[in-house]
Amino acid sequence: MEVTFHLPDEVVRKLQPFEDRLPQILALGLREFNAIGQKGFSGMAEVLEFLASLPTESAIIALRPSEALQAQLSMLLEKNRTVDLNPAEEHIEHIVRMAKARAFLRPFGDKL
């Protein structure tokens, strides 16, 4: 299918280096757009912003993804079973796992 867009020159300049990846960019953008208003977290950036806010242990433990993010995470898990994740995907997974692990351990303090 061929589609024509009328975009501001500034947007066109930003998109030119990614011309071959425009379908992927649009698909990701649609996923994020559809996630607006859903309960939970809609994207990885939102999760990282949440963690950067230094939430309480109980808030970290209660962290739940939106349906859209859960679908993305499921896709990454499947990808991890069949091929290696890219470094960015592995890094995000590691950050969330570490935050949750530390949140679970923190209430026990030196007892462990």
PLY file of the C-alpha trace (Angstrom):
ply
format ascii 1.0
element vertex 112
property float x
property float y
property float z
element edge 111
property int vertex1
property int vertex2
end_header
0.00 0.00 0.00
1.27 3.45 -0.83
0.44 6.36 1.47
1.26 10.05 1.07
1.83 12.32 4.07
2.12 16.07 4.27
4.67 16.77 6.99
6.48 19.88 8.19
10.00 20.26 6.77
11.54 19.83 10.23
9.84 16.44 10.67
10.94 15.35 7.19
14.56 16.23 8.02
14.36 14.17 11.22
12.82 11.19 9.42
15.19 11.10 6.42
17.93 9.06 8.19
15.26 6.48 9.08
13.55 6.31 5.70
14.02 2.55 5.43
12.51 2.05 8.90
9.39 4.21 8.53
6.95 1.25 8.69
8.48 0.17 12.00
8.45 3.73 13.35
4.78 4.12 12.43
3.88 0.76 13.98
5.62 1.67 17.24
3.99 5.09 17.25
0.56 3.55 16.72
1.17 1.12 19.57
2.08 3.97 21.89
-0.85 6.09 20.65
-3.29 3.23 21.24
-1.89 2.76 24.74
-2.84 6.30 25.77
-5.49 6.12 28.44
-4.91 2.46 29.23
-4.26 1.50 32.81
-0.62 0.74 33.51
2.54 1.72 31.69
2.36 2.24 27.94
6.02 2.12 27.00
9.53 1.39 28.12
10.41 5.08 28.38
7.54 5.56 30.81
8.81 2.66 32.95
12.29 4.16 33.04
10.89 7.58 33.94
8.91 5.92 36.74
12.03 4.22 38.10
14.02 7.45 37.80
11.46 9.14 40.09
12.78 6.94 42.94
9.42 5.37 43.80
8.77 3.52 47.04
9.45 -0.20 47.29
5.73 -0.99 47.28
5.21 1.13 44.15
7.99 -0.74 42.34
6.63 -4.12 43.38
3.14 -3.06 42.24
4.48 -1.95 38.83
2.31 -3.51 36.10
2.49 -2.95 32.35
-0.43 -1.86 30.22
-1.85 -4.37 27.74
0.19 -2.73 24.96
3.44 -2.91 26.91
2.65 -6.46 28.02
2.28 -7.42 24.36
5.64 -5.79 23.63
7.24 -7.61 26.58
5.75 -10.92 25.44
7.20 -10.31 21.99
10.61 -9.62 23.56
10.40 -12.80 25.64
9.61 -14.81 22.53
12.41 -13.07 20.67
14.76 -13.92 23.52
13.83 -17.61 23.17
14.52 -17.68 19.44
17.28 -15.08 18.91
19.34 -12.79 21.09
17.90 -9.50 22.28
19.72 -6.39 21.19
21.79 -4.58 23.86
19.12 -1.91 24.48
16.42 -4.52 25.06
18.68 -6.48 27.41
19.57 -3.31 29.31
15.94 -2.34 29.91
15.08 -5.85 31.09
18.05 -5.80 33.47
17.13 -2.40 34.94
13.55 -3.44 35.70
14.63 -6.79 37.19
17.24 -5.11 39.42
14.77 -2.47 40.63
12.21 -5.13 41.55
14.80 -7.36 43.23
16.10 -4.49 45.35
12.56 -3.43 46.21
11.75 -6.94 47.44
14.94 -7.10 49.53
14.87 -3.61 51.02
12.23 -4.22 53.76
14.34 -7.08 55.13
17.47 -4.94 55.51
20.38 -6.69 57.19
18.35 -9.82 58.07
19.36 -11.45 54.78
0 1
1 2
2 3
3 4
4 5
5 6
6 7
7 8
8 9
9 10
10 11
11 12
12 13
13 14
14 15
15 16
16 17
17 18
18 19
19 20
20 21
21 22
22 23
23 24
24 25
25 26
26 27
27 28
28 29
29 30
30 31
31 32
32 33
33 34
34 35
35 36
36 37
37 38
38 39
39 40
40 41
41 42
42 43
43 44
44 45
45 46
46 47
47 48
48 49
49 50
50 51
51 52
52 53
53 54
54 55
55 56
56 57
57 58
58 59
59 60
60 61
61 62
62 63
63 64
64 65
65 66
66 67
67 68
68 69
69 70
70 71
71 72
72 73
73 74
74 75
75 76
76 77
77 78
78 79
79 80
80 81
81 82
82 83
83 84
84 85
85 86
86 87
87 88
88 89
89 90
90 91
91 92
92 93
93 94
94 95
95 96
96 97
97 98
98 99
99 100
100 101
101 102
102 103
103 104
104 105
105 106
106 107
107 108
108 109
109 110
110 111
